[in-house]
Amino acid sequence: MKIFFIDFMKQRKTALLISLILIVASLGLIVTKGLNLGIDFTGGNVVQVEFAEAVPVGDVREILSSVGQEGAVIQAYGDRGVIIRISANEEEVRKQVVDALRAREAGMQVIRLEKVGPVVGAELRKEAFIALLLALGGILAYITVRFQFRFAVVSVASLLHDAVITLGIFSLTGMEISSSFIAAILTIVGYSLNDTIVVLDRVRENWKYIREKGITDMLNMSVNQTLSRTINTSLTTLLPLIALYLWGGPVLQSFSFALLIGVVVGTYSSVYIASGLLAEWWIKAPQKIR
């Protein structure tokens, strides 16, 4: 039994306008302010040390945080060895790291100091961009065959909407982007697409009512019928992500923050953006109803 009914399509133009403003602002931030790329994209320094006795990785990170390198990548090996990757290229920063470690652990030995190039180089970025285009093309083709072409276009538009706004928020906050951010973006795309497909599948089932109800009422009915599923999925996903962001530590912070943004924006886009674009498209260029 339905407890309430929300007229989502009544606010569709306002929602689409807000999204357009956010997209333009996000693109503006990315172009003007840029993104805070981490060591995986920019390269940096590797410091390999061995302590006189076992030191927990958490203690090493605490020491690095004292010199502004809380985002460093730390890899422990053996009982006493640690390999540290820091994003700064300056020798002065590397010296500060070594001095801070030696001040806390007097018996420490420096095994290796060297500069390294980016893990995610220009060639890998080019290949990732090509793979993304192929994936979007595949999504367009699949949804066109499974549903219809308009459904495919609004689905891809929702995905781009979510990814651009997430990048814009990272540019605004200055949070570091590492290779785990790529995994977060791919996860967001999968989550958002799944959420959108659930709504559009119900739209397809209710398509027979379009003559009787019209496009906006039919879309409202479809979104409301899937609303409980959308809310339940979003909440059960958000709760562990909030815990991961609060207590997962600096290494997982950017990953969990990106997912938090993606889940919120992806839920919003599946309700308002995909459905709103479909409604506007139909009103401006209605198809022949079979």
N, C-alpha and C positions, 0 to 999 in steps of 0.2 A: 504494500500500500504506500502511495506517495505521501510524504509528509509536507513537502513544499515544492514549489515550481518557480524557477528563476528565469526571467526573460533576458537571457544572455544577448540575444540579437538586438535588443533595444539599445544596448550600449556598444554595439559592434564598431560604429564609426569613431566613437571616442577612444575605444581600445586600439583600433588601427592607427589613429592619429598619434596616440601615446607611443605605440611601438615604432612608428616612423620617426618620431622625434628621438627616441632612444637609439635607434639604428644610426641616424645621422650623427648624433652626439658621440656614439661609440666609434664610428669611423673617423670622426674629427679628432678624437683623443688618440686613436691608434696612429694617425698620420702626424699629428703635432707633438704629442707627448711621447709616443712610442710605447714599447713593451719592455719590461724589466727582464731581459733574457738571462738565464742562469748559465752556469759553466757548461752545461750540455750543448748550448748554442754558441757561446762566445769563447770557450777555452779558459784557461787559467793556470793555476799552479798545483803541483802535486807535492805533498810533504809526507814522506814516509819515516816514521819514528818507531823506536822500540824502547819500552820502559823497563826499569829495573825489576818491577813486579807488575802483576796484572792490574789494569786500570779499566773500570767500566766505561763503555762508550758514552753513557750519560754524563760521566764526569768530564770526558774529553770535550763533549759538546758544550758543557757549561763553561769550560775554559775558553773555547772558541767564541762563545757568545760575548765574553768580556771584552773581546777585541773586534766586535761587530761582524763575526763570521758564523752566525747561528745557522745560516743556510748551507754550510759546507757539507759535502758528502763524505761520510766517515765509514771506512771499511776495516773491520778488525780481522787480523789473521794470527794464527798461533795463539799463545797465551798472553803475549805482551806487545805484539806489534799492531800498529794502526797506520792505514793509508788515508790521508786527508786530501780531498780535492776542494780548492777554494776558487771562487770565480774571479777574484782580483788578479790582474796581470802584473801589478807593481811588486818589485822586490821588497819594498818597504813593508807592505802588508804581510808578505811571506815571513819577513824577519820578525814582525810583531807576533805572528802566530807561533813561531819557534820559541821566541823569548817567553811568551806566556805559558807555553807548555813546560819549558825548562824551569820556570819560576815555581811552578806547582809540583813538578816531578823532577827532582834534582838529578836523579840517575839516568835521565833520558838520553838516548843516542839518536842522532839524525842519520838515517840510512840513505835517504835520497831526497834531492831537491831539484825539481825540473818544471819547465813550462810545458803545457800540453795544448793541443788544438781542440776544437769543438767536436763532441761526439756526434751531434746532429749537424753535419756539414751541408754545404750548398747543394751537393748532388742528392743527398738524402731528402732534403726539403723539396727539391724538384720532383723526385720520385713520389713523395708523399702527396704533393699537389696533384700529380697525374692520377694517382690511386684514388684520391678524393673525387676528382671529376668522373672517373669511371664508376665509382660507387654511386654517385648521385645519378648518373645516367642509368645505371642498373635499377635504382629505386624508381626512377621515372617510368622505365619500361615495365617493371613488374606491376606497379600500382595501376598503370594504364590498362594492362591486360586484365588484372584482377578486378579493378573497379572501373574507372574511366579517366581520361586524360586530365580533366580539371582537378580531380582528386589528387592525381600525381603532382601537379604543379603546386597546389596549395600545401601539400605535405613537404615538398622540398623547400618551399618558401619558409615554412615554419622551422625547419632545421637550420637554415641559414640565419633566420631571425635569432634563434637561441644561441648559435655559435658566435655571432657578431656581438650580441649584447654581453655575453660572458667575457669575450676579449676586451670589450670596452670597460667593463668593471675592473678587470685586472690592470688595464692601463691606468684607470683612475686611482686605484688603491696603491699602485706600484708594487704589488705582490710579485715575487719572482716566478718566472715561468721556466719549468724544467721539463725533462722528457716525460715525467709522470703526468704533466698537464695535457700532453697529446692523448694519453690513455683516458684522461678525464673527459676530454672533448669527444672522443669516440664513444665513450659510455653515455654521455649526454645525448649524442645523436641517436644512439640505439634506443635509449629510454623515451626520448621525445617522439621518435618515429612510431614506436610501439603504442604509445598513448594516443597519438593522432589516428593511427590505423583502427584502434578500438572504436573511436568516435565515428570515423568514416564508414566503418563496417555497419554500425547501427544506422547511419544515414542511408546507406544502400538498402538496408532492410526496410526502411520507412519511405523509400522513394515512391512507393505506390500511393502514398498519401499526398504527393506534391500538388496534384490538381485540386484536391479538396482543401488543403491547408495553406498552400503557398510555400515558397522556399524558406522564409524566415520562421514560420510556425513549425514546419517540418524539422528544421535544424534545431530549434529550441527543444522540441520533443526528444530528438536524438541525443542531444548533449545532456539533458536532464535524466534520461534513462541510463546513461553511463556515468553520471556524476558520482554516485556512491562508490563505484569501482575506482574512479579517478582519485577521489579524496582518500580512500583507504590505501591505495597504492602509494600515493605521494607521502602520506603521513608515515607509513611503515618504512619508507625509504629515507625520509628526512631524519627520523629519530636516531638511527645508527650513524648517519652522516654528521649530525650535530655532536654526537659523542666522539666520533673520530676527529672532528675539527678541534674540539676542546681539549681532548686528552691524547691525541695521536702523536703529538710532538711536532717540531718544526719541519721534519722531513715530509710528513704527510699533510702538512697544513695547506699548501697550495692545491694539492690533489683534492682534498676533502672540501675546500672552499669552492673550487670550480664545480664540483658535483652538487654542492648546496645551491649555488646559483642556477645550475642547469636544471635541477629538478623543479625549482620554483618557476623559472621562466618557461621550461618545457611544459609544465602543467597548464600554465596560463595560455601558452600558444596553442595547445591542442584544443582548448575550450574556445578561445576568442579568435586567434589568428587564422587557423585553418578554416574554421566554420565561417568566420566573418568575411574572409576573402572569397570563399565559395558563394556566400550570399550576395556579395557585391558584384561578383562576376556574373552570376545568374540574372540579377536584376538589370544589369547593363547589357548583357548579351544572352538572353534566354535560349535554351536548346529546345528542340522539338521533343515533346514528351511522347514516349512510345507506349 
